[in-house]
Amino acid sequence: KKDNHVLVTKGIYSILRHPSYTGFYYWAVGTQLVLCNPISTILYGCAAWTFFRYRIEYEEETLRQLFKEYEDYASRTYVGIPFL
């Protein structure tokens, strides 16, 4: 971590910790819903959820090590993906 790195907590980050991950997850599932493809909707949802589960877990552990205030920030914001 460089001295000038800061934890961004304003704007969309005041609500969601991972807005791009949340957006991609709902895009992946939503495109399949629009195409009326129930099997792909379930498969895309499961694949994206599994990917982000591990990705977010790893990323948040790193952020907790880098920013002492991250735990408080995480307690008042959402991931935005169901059950994560």
RODO-2510 file (C-alpha; in nm, 4 decimals, decimal comma):
residues 84
     n   res          X          Y          Z
     1     k     0,0000     0,0000     0,0000
     2     k     0,1304     0,3413    -0,0925
     3     d     0,1036     0,6291     0,1509
     4     n    -0,1465     0,8091    -0,0732
     5     h    -0,3887     0,5128    -0,1008
     6     v    -0,7239     0,5791     0,0649
     7     l    -1,0363     0,3739     0,1194
     8     v    -1,3094     0,5272    -0,0983
     9     t    -1,6348     0,5483     0,0967
    10     k    -1,8249     0,8236    -0,0860
    11     g    -2,0679     0,8124    -0,3774
    12     i    -2,1890     0,4672    -0,4749
    13     y    -1,9297     0,3215    -0,2363
    14     s    -2,1280     0,4624     0,0562
    15     i    -2,3936     0,2001    -0,0251
    16     l    -2,2166    -0,0828    -0,2102
    17     r    -1,8678    -0,2153    -0,1408
    18     h    -1,8329    -0,3741    -0,4863
    19     p    -2,0560    -0,1864    -0,7332
    20     s    -1,8903    -0,3249    -1,0469
    21     y    -1,9216    -0,6824    -0,9215
    22     t    -2,2846    -0,6222    -0,8306
    23     g    -2,3552    -0,4734    -1,1718
    24     f    -2,1874    -0,7571    -1,3567
    25     y    -2,3739    -1,0184    -1,1533
    26     y    -2,7144    -0,8663    -1,2292
    27     w    -2,6198    -0,8094    -1,5936
    28     a    -2,5198    -1,1765    -1,6318
    29     v    -2,8443    -1,3003    -1,4789
    30     g    -3,0585    -1,0288    -1,6371
    31     t    -2,9487    -1,0975    -1,9932
    32     q    -3,0586    -1,4581    -1,9558
    33     l    -3,3922    -1,3512    -1,8084
    34     v    -3,4490    -1,1187    -2,1048
    35     l    -3,3703    -1,4067    -2,3400
    36     c    -3,6240    -1,6241    -2,1500
    37     n    -3,3646    -1,8928    -2,0968
    38     p    -3,4320    -2,0464    -1,7539
    39     i    -3,1512    -2,3046    -1,7631
    40     s    -2,8893    -2,0434    -1,8566
    41     t    -3,0321    -1,8035    -1,6000
    42     i    -2,9674    -2,0568    -1,3254
    43     l    -2,6267    -2,1593    -1,4610
    44     y    -2,5080    -1,8011    -1,5155
    45     g    -2,6346    -1,7057    -1,1717
    46     c    -2,4546    -1,9951    -1,0046
    47     a    -2,1319    -1,9442    -1,1986
    48     a    -2,1211    -1,5692    -1,1337
    49     w    -2,2156    -1,6125    -0,7676
    50     t    -1,9412    -1,8718    -0,7142
    51     f    -1,6806    -1,6563    -0,8870
    52     f    -1,7688    -1,3452    -0,6869
    53     r    -1,7935    -1,5361    -0,3585
    54     y    -1,4269    -1,6299    -0,3749
    55     r    -1,3132    -1,3075    -0,5386
    56     i    -1,4832    -1,0843    -0,2816
    57     e    -1,3656    -1,2967     0,0118
    58     y    -1,0042    -1,2656    -0,1037
    59     e    -1,0333    -0,8962    -0,1831
    60     e    -1,1981    -0,8064     0,1466
    61     e    -0,9344    -0,9931     0,3462
    62     t    -0,6684    -0,7885     0,1685
    63     l    -0,8577    -0,4629     0,2328
    64     r    -0,8908    -0,5484     0,6034
    65     q    -0,5136    -0,5839     0,6212
    66     l    -0,4512    -0,2563     0,4380
    67     f    -0,7145    -0,0325     0,6003
    68     k    -0,7890    -0,0491     0,9719
    69     e    -1,1221     0,1289     0,9076
    70     y    -1,2406    -0,1340     0,6577
    71     e    -1,4255    -0,3450     0,9169
    72     d    -1,6422    -0,0482     1,0171
    73     y    -1,6991     0,0424     0,6503
    74     a    -1,8001    -0,3180     0,5690
    75     s    -2,0468    -0,3256     0,8585
    76     r    -2,2461    -0,0325     0,7162
    77     t    -2,2435    -0,1194     0,3446
    78     y    -2,3696    -0,4061     0,1265
    79     v    -2,2073    -0,6350    -0,1265
    80     g    -2,5247    -0,6290    -0,3361
    81     i    -2,5129    -0,9921    -0,4474
    82     p    -2,7564    -1,2255    -0,2685
    83     f    -2,6104    -1,4201     0,0254
    84     l    -2,2654    -1,2577     0,0039
***
